[in-house]
């Protein structure tokens, strides 16, 4: 089966094409800025502008035509309404014009599924760290349950906001990571863990105050990473202990950070658990994972009867038919 997936939940418009378990193409174009954050209608304009070219490049990379595609999969939610609409409209148009079945999937679960598909992991706890999403997810009792999550903003949005307050552009996470590598001077910061939930709002307020007082930006970046990644590793370990599972999977754009990967690996080694991480191109928002998720769900008998977008869809709202 050849599946074409479309990803448009946030700053990335991507098209991925898979054939059975082989990724034939994973093409994307992302909205960025030199300063400030992501403006939803600007991201929408970006996606409208690049969608045709990204589709064309993906088909050329895969060496196929639309007539070869058996299924079209798209991110139905969660995400920004402005950008989700572009992906949904594109998917519906391709489906109608070419008479190809259409299926909408949950973006968060797609991160977990492609991780397990590519690594061979069987029953993981997913530490999902991205822009808007910060969750600890695992399959339990017939659903993907959220065992812990952020109480305010996602870790990626937190890092972007911190970078923006330092005068850096979007996305800010990689820029914070680059500055963090230039320091080893830890400054004590608020650490907010409540059970298996985390919070970043108080930390953001504290950092704004420290920036106004002239604290060294490199030291703050190093301290921020050490603090927030320790928080994430703590709640992931707590979820492993609570569920009794022996596999930790890291997913989402922030998972590309090598310091976070190192801390997760150390924790898993200490617990006697397996740690799984996939290539960066599949950690960030990408359409290959949407194609994989679409294939898995379609083959389980699931069908999309309502292709409207679901910006606020929860991971634990999804009916699981493929486990």
C-alpha positions as CSV (number, residue, x, y, z in Angstrom):
1,X,0.0,0.0,0.0
2,X,1.3,3.5,-0.9
3,X,0.1,6.2,1.5
4,X,0.6,10.0,1.1
5,X,0.6,11.9,4.4
6,X,0.1,15.6,4.9
7,X,1.3,17.4,8.0
8,X,0.2,21.0,8.8
9,X,-0.4,21.3,12.6
10,X,2.0,24.2,13.1
11,X,4.9,25.8,11.4
12,X,5.7,22.9,9.0
13,X,3.9,21.9,5.9
14,X,5.1,18.4,5.0
15,X,4.2,15.6,2.6
16,X,5.4,12.1,3.3
17,X,5.0,9.0,1.1
18,X,5.4,5.4,2.3
19,X,5.1,2.1,0.6
20,X,4.3,-0.6,3.1
21,X,7.0,0.1,5.8
22,X,9.5,1.9,3.5
23,X,9.6,5.7,3.6
24,X,9.9,6.9,0.0
25,X,9.7,10.6,0.6
26,X,9.6,13.0,3.6
27,X,9.6,16.5,2.2
28,X,8.7,19.7,4.2
29,X,8.9,23.5,4.2
30,X,8.8,25.3,7.5
31,X,7.8,28.9,8.5
32,X,10.6,30.7,10.4
33,X,11.3,34.2,11.5
34,X,14.5,36.2,12.3
35,X,12.9,37.7,15.4
36,X,9.6,37.3,17.2
37,X,7.4,34.2,17.4
38,X,5.1,32.4,15.1
39,X,2.1,34.4,13.8
40,X,-0.7,31.9,13.0
41,X,-2.1,33.7,9.9
42,X,1.5,34.2,8.6
43,X,2.1,30.5,9.0
44,X,-1.1,29.8,7.1
45,X,0.0,32.0,4.3
46,X,3.3,30.2,4.2
47,X,1.6,26.8,3.9
48,X,-0.8,28.0,1.1
49,X,2.2,29.3,-0.8
50,X,4.4,26.2,-0.6
51,X,1.9,23.3,-0.5
52,X,1.9,22.7,-4.3
53,X,5.7,22.7,-4.5
54,X,6.0,20.4,-1.5
55,X,3.6,17.9,-3.0
56,X,5.4,18.0,-6.3
57,X,8.8,17.5,-4.7
58,X,7.5,14.6,-2.6
59,X,6.0,12.7,-5.6
60,X,9.3,13.3,-7.6
61,X,11.4,12.1,-4.7
62,X,9.2,8.9,-4.3
63,X,9.2,8.4,-8.1
64,X,5.4,8.0,-8.3
65,X,2.3,9.9,-9.6
66,X,-0.9,10.6,-7.7
67,X,-2.6,7.7,-9.6
68,X,-0.2,5.3,-7.7
69,X,-1.4,6.5,-4.3
70,X,-3.8,4.2,-2.4
71,X,-4.6,6.3,0.6
72,X,-4.3,10.0,1.7
73,X,-3.7,10.6,5.4
74,X,-3.7,14.1,7.1
75,X,-3.2,15.6,10.5
76,X,-6.7,16.2,11.8
77,X,-5.5,17.6,15.2
78,X,-4.5,18.9,17.6
79,X,-2.8,22.0,16.3
80,X,-3.4,25.6,15.1
81,X,-6.7,26.0,13.3
82,X,-5.1,28.3,10.7
83,X,-2.6,25.8,9.5
84,X,-4.7,22.6,10.1
85,X,-7.2,24.0,7.6
86,X,-4.6,24.2,4.8
87,X,-3.6,20.6,5.3
88,X,-7.2,19.3,5.5
89,X,-8.3,21.3,2.4
90,X,-5.3,20.0,0.5
91,X,-6.0,16.4,1.5
92,X,-9.7,16.6,0.7
93,X,-9.0,18.1,-2.7
94,X,-6.4,15.5,-3.6
95,X,-8.8,12.8,-2.4
96,X,-11.8,14.0,-4.4
97,X,-10.0,14.9,-7.6
98,X,-8.1,11.6,-7.7
99,X,-10.8,9.4,-6.1
100,X,-8.5,8.2,-3.3
101,X,-9.7,7.2,0.2
102,X,-9.0,9.8,3.0
103,X,-8.2,9.3,6.6
104,X,-7.6,11.8,9.4
105,X,-5.2,11.0,12.2
106,X,-4.1,12.3,15.6
107,X,-0.7,14.1,15.4
108,X,0.4,13.1,18.9
109,X,-0.3,9.4,18.5
110,X,1.5,9.5,15.1
111,X,4.7,10.4,17.0
112,X,4.4,7.3,19.1
113,X,3.5,5.0,16.2
114,X,6.4,5.9,13.9
115,X,8.7,5.6,16.9
116,X,7.6,2.0,17.6
117,X,7.5,1.2,13.9
118,X,11.1,2.3,13.2
119,X,12.7,1.0,16.4
120,X,10.8,-2.3,16.9
121,X,9.7,-1.2,20.4
122,X,6.5,-2.9,21.5
123,X,5.0,-1.1,24.5
124,X,6.5,2.2,25.3
125,X,6.1,5.2,27.5
126,X,6.3,8.2,25.1
127,X,7.9,11.3,26.4
128,X,6.4,13.7,23.9
129,X,8.1,17.1,23.9
130,X,7.2,19.6,21.2
131,X,6.1,23.2,20.7
132,X,2.6,23.1,22.0
133,X,2.6,19.6,23.4
134,X,4.3,18.2,26.5
135,X,2.9,14.8,27.5
136,X,3.8,11.4,28.9
137,X,1.7,8.9,26.9
138,X,1.3,5.1,27.2
139,X,-1.2,2.5,26.1
140,X,-3.3,1.3,29.0
141,X,-6.8,-0.1,29.2
142,X,-7.6,0.1,25.6
143,X,-6.6,3.7,25.0
144,X,-3.5,5.9,24.8
145,X,-3.6,7.5,28.2
146,X,-1.9,10.9,29.2
147,X,-0.2,10.1,32.5
148,X,1.3,13.5,32.8
149,X,1.4,16.8,30.9
150,X,2.1,20.5,31.1
151,X,-0.1,22.6,33.3
152,X,0.4,25.7,31.2
153,X,2.6,25.9,28.0
154,X,4.4,23.3,26.0
155,X,8.1,22.9,26.5
156,X,8.9,24.0,23.0
157,X,6.7,27.1,23.2
158,X,8.4,27.9,26.6
159,X,11.9,27.6,24.9
160,X,10.7,29.8,22.0
161,X,9.3,32.4,24.4
162,X,12.5,32.4,26.3
163,X,14.5,32.8,23.1
164,X,12.2,35.6,22.0
165,X,12.8,37.5,25.3
166,X,16.5,37.3,24.5
167,X,15.9,38.8,21.0
168,X,16.3,35.6,19.1
169,X,14.1,34.3,16.3
170,X,11.8,31.3,15.8
171,X,12.3,28.5,16.4
172,X,14.2,29.3,19.6
173,X,15.0,25.8,20.9
174,X,18.1,25.2,18.7
175,X,19.4,28.7,19.6
176,X,19.0,28.1,23.3
177,X,20.8,24.8,22.9
178,X,23.7,26.4,21.0
179,X,24.2,29.0,23.8
180,X,23.8,26.4,26.5
181,X,26.8,24.5,25.1
182,X,29.0,27.6,25.9
183,X,28.4,27.5,29.7
184,X,28.6,25.1,32.7
185,X,27.6,27.7,35.3
186,X,24.3,26.6,36.8
187,X,21.9,29.3,38.2
188,X,19.2,28.0,40.5
189,X,15.7,28.3,38.8
190,X,12.2,27.3,39.8
191,X,11.5,23.6,39.4
192,X,7.8,22.7,39.0
193,X,6.8,19.1,39.1
194,X,3.4,18.1,40.5
195,X,2.9,14.3,40.3
196,X,3.5,13.5,36.7
197,X,2.6,17.0,35.5
198,X,5.0,20.0,34.9
199,X,4.7,23.7,34.7
200,X,6.8,26.4,33.0
201,X,4.9,29.6,33.7
202,X,6.6,30.5,37.0
203,X,10.0,29.7,35.5
204,X,9.2,32.0,32.5
205,X,8.4,34.9,34.9
206,X,11.6,34.2,36.8
207,X,13.7,34.2,33.6
208,X,12.3,37.5,32.4
209,X,13.3,39.1,35.7
210,X,16.8,37.7,35.5
211,X,17.2,38.9,31.9
212,X,16.2,42.4,33.0
213,X,18.8,42.2,35.8
214,X,21.5,41.4,33.2
215,X,22.2,37.7,34.0
216,X,24.5,36.1,31.4
217,X,22.4,34.6,28.6
218,X,24.7,31.6,28.1
219,X,24.4,30.7,31.8
220,X,20.7,31.1,31.7
221,X,20.4,28.9,28.6
222,X,22.5,26.2,30.3
223,X,20.5,26.4,33.5
224,X,17.1,26.4,31.7
225,X,18.0,23.2,29.8
226,X,19.3,21.4,32.9
227,X,16.2,22.4,34.9
228,X,13.4,21.7,32.4
229,X,15.0,18.5,31.1
230,X,15.4,17.2,34.6
231,X,11.7,17.9,35.1
232,X,10.8,15.9,32.0
233,X,13.1,13.0,32.9
234,X,11.6,12.9,36.4
235,X,8.0,12.6,35.2
236,X,9.0,10.0,32.5
237,X,10.7,7.9,35.2
238,X,7.6,8.2,37.4
239,X,5.4,7.0,34.5
240,X,7.7,4.0,33.9
241,X,7.4,3.1,37.6
242,X,3.6,3.6,37.6
243,X,2.9,1.6,34.5
244,X,5.6,-1.1,35.0
245,X,6.7,-0.6,31.4
246,X,10.3,-1.2,30.4
247,X,10.6,1.0,27.3
248,X,11.0,4.8,27.0
249,X,10.5,6.5,23.6
250,X,11.4,10.1,23.0
251,X,9.4,12.1,20.5
252,X,8.6,15.6,19.3
253,X,10.8,18.4,18.0
254,X,12.5,19.1,21.4
255,X,13.6,15.5,21.5
256,X,16.3,16.5,18.9
257,X,18.2,18.1,21.8
258,X,21.2,15.9,22.5
259,X,21.3,16.9,26.2
260,X,17.8,15.7,26.8
261,X,18.6,12.5,24.9
262,X,21.6,12.0,27.2
263,X,19.6,12.5,30.4
264,X,16.9,10.1,29.3
265,X,19.5,7.5,28.4
266,X,21.2,7.7,31.7
267,X,17.9,7.4,33.6
268,X,16.9,4.3,31.6
269,X,20.2,2.7,32.1
270,X,19.9,3.3,35.9
271,X,16.4,1.7,35.8
272,X,17.3,-1.2,33.6
273,X,14.9,0.0,30.9
274,X,15.4,0.3,27.1
275,X,15.6,3.8,25.6
276,X,14.6,4.5,22.0
277,X,15.2,7.5,19.8
278,X,14.7,7.9,16.1
279,X,16.2,10.1,13.4
280,X,15.7,13.9,13.8
281,X,13.6,14.1,10.6
282,X,11.0,11.8,12.3
283,X,11.2,13.6,15.7
284,X,10.2,17.0,14.4
285,X,6.8,17.6,12.8
286,X,6.8,15.5,9.6
287,X,4.4,13.9,7.2
288,X,6.0,10.4,7.1
289,X,4.6,9.7,10.5
290,X,1.2,10.9,9.3
291,X,1.4,8.4,6.4
292,X,2.4,5.6,8.8
293,X,-0.4,6.4,11.2
294,X,-2.9,6.6,8.4
295,X,-1.8,3.2,7.1
296,X,-2.0,1.5,10.5
297,X,-5.5,2.9,11.2
298,X,-6.9,2.2,7.7
299,X,-5.7,-1.4,7.8
300,X,-7.4,-1.9,11.2
301,X,-10.7,-1.0,9.5
302,X,-10.9,2.6,10.7
303,X,-12.5,5.1,8.3
304,X,-12.8,8.9,8.3
305,X,-16.4,10.1,7.9
306,X,-15.8,13.6,9.2
307,X,-12.7,15.3,7.8
308,X,-13.1,18.6,9.7
309,X,-10.1,19.7,11.7
310,X,-9.9,19.1,15.5
311,X,-7.5,21.8,16.9
312,X,-8.2,20.8,20.5
313,X,-8.3,17.0,20.2
314,X,-6.9,15.0,23.1
315,X,-4.7,12.0,22.8
316,X,-7.0,10.0,25.0
317,X,-10.1,11.0,22.9
318,X,-9.0,8.6,20.2
319,X,-10.6,5.2,19.7
320,X,-7.8,2.7,19.3
321,X,-8.6,0.0,16.7
322,X,-5.1,-1.1,15.8
323,X,-3.5,-2.4,19.0
